[in-house]
Amino acid sequence: MEIKQLQSCSRLLGTFLVLSFSLAALASADSTTLEASMTARSSRRALISTPADVVQQFLMPHNRERTKLGLPPLQWSEKLASYASWWANQRKGDCALIHSNTNYGENIFWGSGKDWKPADAVDEWAAEKQYYDYKMNTCVQHQDCLHYTQIIWRQSLYVGCARVTCASGDTFITCNYDPHGNVIGQKPF
């Protein structure tokens, strides 16, 4: 009988009841149960599968830069791609160049119009190579080179990326790297 009443409640009340139940369960859960629950939820987010051709559109330009330096190739991570997709969709409304708050390395790109491809973003980041001074381990004054150094960071092994067309019709592309690069005081390779 109680179930019938819940089903006939307004959407708001049903949401409140589900939320109340979730909070009560959370409050009574021990840390192991909570961790298992959080892992299950995050793994559901990672169930996306990026088409193989899109994966290659992102991986090839990344690994081209790494090969030039004798660095191991980055491997595709669906977990990182899922995170990148989530963040790209957060930016879909405004296409703003705002970084997410993550411990992953992150490169973001905005392009006017909808015709930007994954390689265009990676090539833009890689073009910052001219502004990186390896000997001094710094960017040339008033220039950015940290997108490039993230691409070639030796300890970064995995990458996942996403592309969206924003409400404005422009393109937002993001790639996340694990482990992150650009550690202060360390050289990328």
C-alpha positions as CSV (number, residue, x, y, z in Angstrom):
1,M,0.0,0.0,0.0
2,E,2.8,2.4,0.8
3,I,4.4,1.8,-2.6
4,K,1.1,2.8,-4.3
5,Q,1.0,6.0,-2.4
6,L,4.6,6.8,-3.3
7,Q,3.9,6.2,-7.0
8,S,1.0,8.6,-6.9
9,C,2.9,11.3,-5.1
10,S,4.1,14.3,-7.0
11,R,7.5,14.2,-8.6
12,L,8.9,16.5,-6.0
13,L,7.8,14.5,-3.1
14,G,9.1,11.3,-4.7
15,T,12.4,13.0,-5.3
16,F,12.5,14.1,-1.6
17,L,11.7,10.5,-0.4
18,V,14.4,9.0,-2.6
19,L,16.8,11.7,-1.4
20,S,15.9,11.1,2.2
21,F,16.3,7.4,1.8
22,S,19.7,7.9,0.2
23,L,20.9,10.2,2.9
24,A,19.7,7.8,5.6
25,A,21.4,4.9,4.0
26,L,24.6,7.0,3.6
27,A,24.5,8.1,7.2
28,S,24.2,4.4,8.4
29,A,26.8,3.0,6.0
30,D,30.2,2.1,7.1
31,S,33.2,3.3,5.1
32,T,33.6,0.0,3.1
33,T,30.0,0.1,2.1
34,L,30.2,3.7,1.1
35,E,33.3,3.2,-0.9
36,A,31.7,0.3,-2.8
37,S,28.7,2.4,-3.5
38,M,30.7,5.3,-4.8
39,T,32.8,2.9,-7.0
40,A,29.7,1.4,-8.5
41,R,28.3,4.8,-9.3
42,S,31.5,6.1,-10.9
43,S,31.9,2.9,-12.9
44,R,28.4,3.4,-14.3
45,R,29.6,6.8,-15.6
46,A,32.6,5.1,-17.3
47,L,30.4,2.7,-19.3
48,I,30.5,4.9,-22.4
49,S,32.4,3.5,-25.3
50,T,34.2,6.0,-27.6
51,P,34.2,4.9,-31.2
52,A,37.5,3.5,-32.4
53,D,37.9,6.1,-35.1
54,V,37.4,9.0,-32.6
55,V,39.9,7.4,-30.2
56,Q,42.5,7.4,-33.1
57,Q,41.7,11.0,-34.0
58,F,42.8,12.0,-30.5
59,L,45.6,9.4,-29.9
60,M,47.5,9.8,-33.2
61,P,48.4,13.5,-32.8
62,H,49.3,13.0,-29.2
63,N,51.5,10.1,-29.9
64,R,53.1,11.8,-32.9
65,E,54.5,14.4,-30.5
66,R,55.6,11.8,-28.0
67,T,57.3,9.7,-30.6
68,K,59.4,12.7,-31.7
69,L,61.0,12.6,-28.2
70,G,61.2,8.8,-27.9
71,L,58.5,8.8,-25.2
72,P,56.1,5.8,-24.8
73,P,52.7,6.3,-26.5
74,L,49.7,7.3,-24.5
75,Q,47.0,4.7,-24.1
76,W,43.3,5.5,-24.3
77,S,41.2,5.4,-21.1
78,E,37.4,5.2,-21.2
79,K,37.4,6.3,-17.6
80,L,39.2,9.6,-18.6
81,A,37.0,9.9,-21.7
82,S,33.9,9.6,-19.5
83,Y,35.2,12.3,-17.3
84,A,36.1,14.5,-20.3
85,S,32.7,13.9,-21.7
86,W,31.0,14.9,-18.5
87,W,33.1,18.1,-18.3
88,A,32.6,19.0,-21.9
89,N,28.8,18.7,-21.4
90,Q,29.1,21.0,-18.4
91,R,30.6,23.6,-20.8
92,K,28.1,23.0,-23.6
93,G,25.9,25.9,-22.5
94,D,28.6,28.5,-22.5
95,C,31.7,27.0,-24.2
96,A,33.8,28.8,-21.6
97,L,37.5,27.9,-21.3
98,I,37.2,26.9,-17.7
99,H,39.2,24.0,-16.3
100,S,37.4,21.3,-14.2
101,N,38.5,20.8,-10.6
102,T,40.3,17.5,-11.0
103,N,43.6,15.8,-10.2
104,Y,43.9,14.7,-13.8
105,G,46.0,16.7,-16.2
106,E,43.7,18.7,-18.5
107,N,44.0,20.5,-21.8
108,I,41.0,22.4,-23.0
109,F,40.3,24.0,-26.4
110,W,37.7,26.3,-27.9
111,G,37.1,26.9,-31.6
112,S,34.7,29.2,-33.4
113,G,32.2,27.1,-35.4
114,K,31.5,23.4,-35.4
115,D,34.1,22.1,-37.8
116,W,37.0,21.6,-35.4
117,K,38.4,18.1,-35.3
118,P,40.3,16.4,-32.4
119,A,43.6,16.8,-34.3
120,D,43.0,20.5,-34.6
121,A,42.9,20.9,-30.8
122,V,46.0,18.6,-30.2
123,D,47.9,20.4,-33.0
124,E,47.2,23.8,-31.3
125,W,48.5,22.5,-28.0
126,A,51.5,21.0,-29.6
127,A,52.3,24.2,-31.4
128,E,53.2,25.7,-28.0
129,K,56.4,23.7,-28.3
130,Q,58.1,26.8,-29.8
131,Y,57.5,28.5,-26.4
132,Y,59.0,25.8,-24.2
133,D,62.6,26.3,-23.0
134,Y,63.7,22.8,-21.9
135,K,67.0,24.0,-20.5
136,M,65.3,26.5,-18.2
137,N,62.1,24.3,-17.9
138,T,59.9,27.3,-18.4
139,C,57.7,28.9,-21.0
140,V,59.0,31.9,-22.9
141,Q,57.8,35.1,-21.2
142,H,54.2,36.0,-21.9
143,Q,53.6,32.7,-23.8
144,D,51.8,29.5,-22.8
145,C,53.5,26.1,-23.2
146,L,51.8,24.0,-20.5
147,H,49.4,22.3,-22.9
148,Y,52.4,21.0,-24.9
149,T,54.3,19.9,-21.8
150,Q,51.2,18.0,-20.6
151,I,51.1,16.1,-23.9
152,I,54.8,15.1,-23.6
153,W,54.9,14.5,-19.9
154,R,56.7,11.1,-19.6
155,Q,54.8,9.9,-16.5
156,S,51.4,10.5,-18.1
157,L,50.4,7.2,-19.5
158,Y,46.7,7.5,-20.2
159,V,44.5,10.0,-22.0
160,G,40.7,10.4,-22.6
161,C,39.1,13.2,-24.5
162,A,35.7,14.5,-25.6
163,R,34.3,17.0,-28.1
164,V,31.0,18.9,-28.0
165,T,29.3,21.5,-30.1
166,C,28.2,24.2,-27.8
167,A,24.8,26.0,-27.8
168,S,26.6,28.9,-29.6
169,G,27.6,26.5,-32.4
170,D,31.2,26.6,-31.4
171,T,33.4,23.7,-30.4
172,F,34.7,22.7,-27.0
173,I,37.3,19.9,-26.7
174,T,38.9,18.6,-23.6
175,C,41.5,15.9,-22.8
176,N,42.4,14.5,-19.4
177,Y,45.7,12.8,-18.6
178,D,46.6,10.3,-15.9
179,P,48.9,10.7,-14.0
180,H,48.8,14.5,-14.5
181,G,51.9,16.4,-15.7
182,N,53.2,19.8,-15.2
183,V,54.6,19.1,-11.7
184,I,56.4,22.1,-10.4
185,G,60.2,21.6,-10.4
186,Q,60.1,18.6,-12.7
187,K,60.9,18.4,-16.4
188,P,58.4,16.6,-18.7
189,F,61.0,14.1,-19.8
